[in-house]
Amino acid sequence: MPFYLSLATFLMSLSFFVYGLFECDIFISVPNGIGLVLGVLQLGLYFYYSENSEEESSRRRHLIEACA
């Protein structure tokens, strides 16, 4: 999943969650609060695995060059 799509989803959930709190509307704040938590988890997983994928991709490139 692209990073900017995950970031936009997180920011929209955050904005509608805050709007639901200001309006005291549970039907807006609860689903967007859940989306906010899931967005944080998704961004955390993205950053966790993006660091590992850079190291693995450099190792893969090195192995390909050595075999050629």
HUCOR-V135998 format. One record per backbone hydrogen bond with DSSP energy under -0.5 kcal/mol. CO is the residue of the C=O (numbers start at 1). NH is the residue of the N-H. Records with the same first field share a line. If there is no record, write none. Layout:
CO = NH  NH
This chain:
2 = 6
3 = 7
4 = 8
5 = 9
6 = 10
7 = 11
8 = 12
9 = 13
10 = 14
11 = 15
12 = 16
13 = 17
14 = 18
15 = 19
16 = 20
17 = 21
18 = 22
19 = 23
20 = 25
21 = 24
24 = 26
25 = 28  29
26 = 30
28 = 32
29 = 33
30 = 34
31 = 35
32 = 36
33 = 37
34 = 38
35 = 39
36 = 40
37 = 41
38 = 42
39 = 43
40 = 44
41 = 45
42 = 46
43 = 47
44 = 48
45 = 49
46 = 50
47 = 51
48 = 52
49 = 53
50 = 54
51 = 55
52 = 56
53 = 57
54 = 58
55 = 59
56 = 60
57 = 61
58 = 62
59 = 63
60 = 64
61 = 65
62 = 66
63 = 67
64 = 68
